[in-house]
Amino acid sequence: MKIDSHQHFWHYCEVKHSWINDSMSAIKKNFLPQDLKIELESKGIDGCVAVQADQHEDETNFLIAQAKDHDFIKGVVGWVDLRADNIEERLEYYKQFDSIKGFRHVVQDEPDVNFMKRLDFQNGISRLEQFDFTYDILIFPTQLEAAIHTVEQFPNQKFVVDHIAKPYIKDGQIDQWKKGMQSIAKHENVFCKLSGMVTEADWLNWKQEDFTPYLDAVIEMFGVDRVMYGSDWPVSLIEWTYGEVKGIVDTHCEQFSEGEKEKIYGKNAVEFYSL
């Protein structure tokens, strides 16, 4: 089963989606399952994992409803307030929905680079394992140190780094990012998504070679057993097509065996999210 491990749905709202600025005008509209299904079918992809884009339980409930109505949505990564005093109660509530596989917080937007070290946040992370929920790590390279600290505290929790931790590809910065990723990759409970890279490159002038050192590093550090393809659709439509974005990973993976490609394009996501 081929899986797109990372995409979003939304009814566009100028207030709720204020992060979509004028340079992203192409995605200032609704993106719903019927739109994605066309893209997936054209690329031979069987299913997807829908990931939260808004930090509210209404978002989680919206994604649950989409998964109920569209069986190609194989899993949902929702949002709950992991800092809440009643976090265990909320996790217990969401455990009733088979589509919910894990949760995410938009840590990249938190001004405190040590946000993930907060005791209330770490308390929330500590409750995920008992419900067999995963956690998606969405960060910038400056936040890698706090993510590494968090991973070290919870060796049995399943983590996945979104968008290869958003390195500064446009500026060619790699050394500090690579050092942090080497540290986090040492933990066998941490996977990594080959996704979201194009938005960190030069939007109009990127070329395949821009991504090569980052992809080489990630696959060397995590191995083919702990990486998974993700499109980041529809964010990836700002200036590009679904096929162009997928093509970055496709081209890089031409060197791999069919068995290795099967892991990257589906098996690893199925294993990680229990799809």
QUIFENSUL-V794685 format. One record per residue. N is the residue number from 1. PHI is phi in whole degrees, 0 to 359 (* if undefined). Layout:
# QUIFENSUL-V794685
N/PHI ; N/PHI
This chain:
# QUIFENSUL-V794685
1/* ; 2/272 ; 3/231 ; 4/269 ; 5/277 ; 6/203 ; 7/205 ; 8/227 ; 9/231 ; 10/198 ; 11/267 ; 12/298 ; 13/223 ; 14/303 ; 15/282 ; 16/296 ; 17/252 ; 18/295 ; 19/291 ; 20/276 ; 21/274 ; 22/297 ; 23/287 ; 24/247 ; 25/303 ; 26/296 ; 27/250 ; 28/275 ; 29/197 ; 30/288 ; 31/226 ; 32/234 ; 33/308 ; 34/297 ; 35/288 ; 36/289 ; 37/305 ; 38/299 ; 39/296 ; 40/297 ; 41/297 ; 42/291 ; 43/251 ; 44/70 ; 45/260 ; 46/273 ; 47/194 ; 48/213 ; 49/243 ; 50/272 ; 51/245 ; 52/300 ; 53/235 ; 54/234 ; 55/267 ; 56/201 ; 57/295 ; 58/301 ; 59/296 ; 60/300 ; 61/295 ; 62/299 ; 63/291 ; 64/300 ; 65/296 ; 66/295 ; 67/294 ; 68/295 ; 69/270 ; 70/224 ; 71/286 ; 72/283 ; 73/277 ; 74/275 ; 75/195 ; 76/230 ; 77/252 ; 78/261 ; 79/228 ; 80/225 ; 81/280 ; 82/295 ; 83/271 ; 84/291 ; 85/295 ; 86/259 ; 87/301 ; 88/296 ; 89/297 ; 90/291 ; 91/294 ; 92/297 ; 93/298 ; 94/284 ; 95/294 ; 96/289 ; 97/261 ; 98/298 ; 99/288 ; 100/283 ; 101/253 ; 102/183 ; 103/220 ; 104/214 ; 105/237 ; 106/280 ; 107/295 ; 108/302 ; 109/268 ; 110/280 ; 111/294 ; 112/276 ; 113/295 ; 114/259 ; 115/307 ; 116/293 ; 117/274 ; 118/304 ; 119/297 ; 120/291 ; 121/291 ; 122/294 ; 123/298 ; 124/296 ; 125/301 ; 126/295 ; 127/269 ; 128/291 ; 129/300 ; 130/295 ; 131/257 ; 132/59 ; 133/262 ; 134/272 ; 135/223 ; 136/269 ; 137/266 ; 138/250 ; 139/215 ; 140/262 ; 141/305 ; 142/296 ; 143/259 ; 144/297 ; 145/299 ; 146/291 ; 147/293 ; 148/298 ; 149/302 ; 150/295 ; 151/300 ; 152/296 ; 153/284 ; 154/229 ; 155/294 ; 156/256 ; 157/277 ; 158/276 ; 159/242 ; 160/222 ; 161/276 ; 162/283 ; 163/56 ; 164/43 ; 165/66 ; 166/51 ; 167/296 ; 168/275 ; 169/295 ; 170/302 ; 171/268 ; 172/70 ; 173/282 ; 174/221 ; 175/298 ; 176/293 ; 177/302 ; 178/297 ; 179/299 ; 180/292 ; 181/293 ; 182/298 ; 183/291 ; 184/286 ; 185/288 ; 186/294 ; 187/271 ; 188/293 ; 189/273 ; 190/248 ; 191/255 ; 192/214 ; 193/266 ; 194/276 ; 195/209 ; 196/63 ; 197/281 ; 198/295 ; 199/287 ; 200/264 ; 201/263 ; 202/288 ; 203/306 ; 204/259 ; 205/230 ; 206/289 ; 207/223 ; 208/308 ; 209/297 ; 210/297 ; 211/268 ; 212/305 ; 213/296 ; 214/285 ; 215/294 ; 216/302 ; 217/295 ; 218/298 ; 219/290 ; 220/293 ; 221/284 ; 222/265 ; 223/77 ; 224/288 ; 225/275 ; 226/229 ; 227/236 ; 228/213 ; 229/286 ; 230/213 ; 231/270 ; 232/61 ; 233/295 ; 234/266 ; 235/304 ; 236/290 ; 237/265 ; 238/307 ; 239/224 ; 240/224 ; 241/263 ; 242/303 ; 243/296 ; 244/295 ; 245/291 ; 246/298 ; 247/299 ; 248/298 ; 249/287 ; 250/304 ; 251/297 ; 252/294 ; 253/271 ; 254/301 ; 255/283 ; 256/268 ; 257/288 ; 258/299 ; 259/296 ; 260/292 ; 261/296 ; 262/299 ; 263/293 ; 264/294 ; 265/262 ; 266/177 ; 267/302 ; 268/293 ; 269/294 ; 270/299 ; 271/294 ; 272/296 ; 273/267 ; 274/53 ; 275/283
